[in-house]
């Protein structure tokens, strides 16, 4: 299984987990020249942009550690573009969540970071 196929498997596991926690998935793998959004969902009154990070072990660090300022900036800009092209008002309540999968343990981090841009 290549890296993209493996990513798809774990994004589906994350989506199933989110659905079981009350989220409604509205889009997957949105890509543009600015970056990629793994999952886009509704939860409560929020539009959620969700990053999924998987590692089979913590040998190379914990999955969430891969989300640095550069990644946050790309996700933020991509989310803004997604809202623009989908005519979603910029005052829509949004948050950035992260689903961390370490081996078989799934953890949801709501409001994991704020939008960041330079």
N, C-alpha and C positions, 0 to 999 in steps of 0.2 A: 504494500500500500504506500503510495507516495505521500508527500507532505500535505498536498491539497486535499486528497481523499481523507487522510487522517483528520485534518481540520474540519472537514464536512461532518464526519462522524461525531466529533466532540461538540461542534456547534449544534447538531441535532440533539445531543444529550443535554446541552445547556438549554435549548429551547423547550424541551420536554420538562425540565426542572422548573423553568420560569412559568410555563403554563400551569404546572401543578401548584405554583405559588401565586396564582391569580393574574399573571401577565397575559396580554393578548399580543401575539406576534403579528406585526403588520408588514415587515419586510426583512429580507435576509441578504447578506453579502452585497450591499450596495457599494459599487465601485465607481470611482471617477478619477481624474488625474490628480486630485488632491489626496486621495487615500481610500480606505475601505472601512465600512461599518459592518461588523459581524451580524448583529441583530438589532432591529428597531422594533420597539414594542410600546404598548400602553400599560401603565400600572397606576391604579388610582386615577388621579387627574394629571398624570405626567406622561409626556412623550419621553421614552427612555432609549438612549443610545447605549448599546451593550457590547462591551469588548469581552471576548472569550479567550482565556489563556489556559493551556493544558500542558502538563508535564507528567511523565510516568513516575518520576521520582524527583527528589530535590538535589540531586547530584550537581546540577548546574544552577542551583538557586530555586527559589519558590516562583511559581508562575506569575504572580502579581508583580514581582520585581522587574519584569520585562516591560512594564508600563512606565516609561520615563517622560520627561518634559517634551521631548521631540514627538513621541507617540501621542501624548495628550494634545499637543498642538495640532497634529494631523487629524486626529479624531474630531476635535472641536471645529476645525475649518470644514471638514467633510460633513459634519452634522449641520452646520449653518447652510452649506450648499444644498444639502438634501431638503432642508426646510424651504429654501428659496425655490427650487425647481418643482416642489410639490405644493406650492402655494400655502404653506403652513405659516401662520402669523408669527413673527419674531417674538411676540410677547407670550407665546405658548409656554406654559411651565414645562421645563425640560430638566433631565438629569442624566448623568453618566454613571452607569452601573457596570460592574465587572463580575463575570462568573469565572471563578478560579476552580480548575479541576486538577487535583493532585492525586495521581493514581486513580482511585475510584471515588474519592471524596469530593463533593461539589459544595462550594461555598459561594454565596451571593453577597456582594458588597454593594449596597445601595449608596448612591451619591458618592461614589469612590473618588471623584475629583471634580473640580470646577473647570469650566471652559478656559482655555489658555491660548493666547495667540501672540505673535510678535509681528 
